[in-house]
Amino acid sequence: MTEPSFTSDQLVAWRGATTATENTVSAIEQAVSELLDALVTRNQLQPGNLISMVFSVTADLDALFPASVARQRPGWEGIALLDTQQMHVPGDLNHCIRLFAHGWLPKGQFPEHPYLRGAVSLRPDRQ
């Protein structure tokens, strides 16, 4: 699917999350790339399916903006990307990267929400 069709497609939202092994550029790049690959593969997405994506990170991750990893993907130039810091809650999962995305899927196809690595504990019902 390259361009959405308003008669055969539905606007959907995805949630997902992962964890980085440490607060380094390479660890964050690896975690974000893996999360985006899972989102794209599980949902059979092309760049034209995606409208926007917000990344949030816990306060212990500040080596790299996750959106900068997404901006490097071929065809993702037209997707609105934003980074934010996750609200601090005592006992929250460390080194966590969350995403919230909007895009198009064929009507009747349900969005698959990827929760990877340590973030599986956030949504065990999704595995």
Secondary structure, DSSP 8 states (H G I E B T S, - for coil): --S--TTTEEEEEEEEEEE-SSSSHHHHHHHHHHHHHHHHHHHT--GGGEEEEEEEE-TT--SS-HHHHHHTSTT-TTSEEEEEE----TT--TTEEEEEEEEEEETT------B-GGGGGG-GGG-
